């Protein structure tokens, strides 16, 4: 059985262009800011909810996990 390539970078290391037009964007009910995420085609998209027509960052599942774990550990806390 072949391994799944969903949510993996392309052969050139880039991520595919995702159609986010019909994505279901989720917002946190805690904290400040308007960060929204959506799960699309095996990837995680993140955008500024105050600017929904602006760009979105696209993460592979491994990148998203590293980001979340870093945030939990305080890696991005302002000093």
C-alpha positions as CSV (number, residue, x, y, z in Angstrom):
1,X,0.0,0.0,0.0
2,X,1.4,3.4,-0.9
3,X,1.9,6.1,1.7
4,X,-0.4,9.1,1.7
5,X,1.0,12.3,0.3
6,X,-1.9,14.5,1.5
7,X,-0.6,17.4,3.5
8,X,3.0,16.9,2.3
9,X,5.1,19.4,0.4
10,X,5.4,18.9,-3.3
11,X,8.5,17.4,-4.8
12,X,10.0,20.9,-5.2
13,X,9.4,21.6,-1.5
14,X,6.6,24.1,-2.1
15,X,3.0,23.7,-1.1
16,X,0.2,23.5,-3.6
17,X,-2.1,26.4,-4.3
18,X,-5.2,25.7,-2.3
19,X,-8.7,26.9,-3.2
20,X,-9.8,28.6,0.1
21,X,-13.0,30.1,-1.3
22,X,-15.2,27.6,0.4
23,X,-13.0,26.9,3.4
24,X,-14.7,26.7,6.8
25,X,-12.7,29.2,8.9
26,X,-12.5,28.7,12.7
27,X,-11.8,31.3,15.3
28,X,-10.6,30.9,18.9
29,X,-12.9,32.0,21.6
30,X,-10.0,32.8,23.8
31,X,-7.2,35.4,23.8
32,X,-6.9,38.5,21.6
33,X,-6.7,38.9,17.9
34,X,-8.6,37.5,15.0
35,X,-6.5,34.6,13.9
36,X,-8.6,32.0,11.9
37,X,-7.7,28.6,10.7
38,X,-9.2,26.2,8.2
39,X,-8.4,22.5,7.4
40,X,-8.2,22.2,3.6
41,X,-7.0,19.2,1.6
42,X,-4.8,17.9,4.3
43,X,-3.2,21.3,5.1
44,X,-3.9,23.9,7.7
45,X,-4.5,27.5,6.5
46,X,-4.2,30.5,8.8
47,X,-5.3,34.0,8.2
48,X,-6.0,37.4,9.8
49,X,-9.8,37.4,10.4
50,X,-9.8,41.2,10.2
51,X,-8.5,40.9,6.7
52,X,-10.1,37.8,5.2
53,X,-9.3,38.7,1.7
54,X,-5.6,39.0,2.5
55,X,-3.1,36.2,2.2
56,X,-3.2,33.0,4.2
57,X,-0.3,31.0,5.6
58,X,-0.3,27.3,4.6
59,X,1.1,24.7,7.0
60,X,1.7,20.9,6.5
61,X,0.5,18.9,9.5
62,X,4.1,18.6,10.7
63,X,4.7,22.3,10.5
64,X,1.4,23.0,12.3
65,X,2.3,20.6,15.1
66,X,5.7,22.3,15.5
67,X,4.0,25.7,15.6
68,X,1.4,24.7,18.2
69,X,3.9,23.0,20.4
70,X,6.2,26.1,20.2
71,X,3.3,28.4,21.1
72,X,2.4,26.2,24.1
73,X,6.0,26.3,25.2
74,X,6.1,30.1,25.1
75,X,8.4,30.3,22.1
76,X,6.5,33.2,20.6
77,X,5.8,35.1,23.8
78,X,6.7,38.8,23.8
79,X,9.2,39.8,26.4
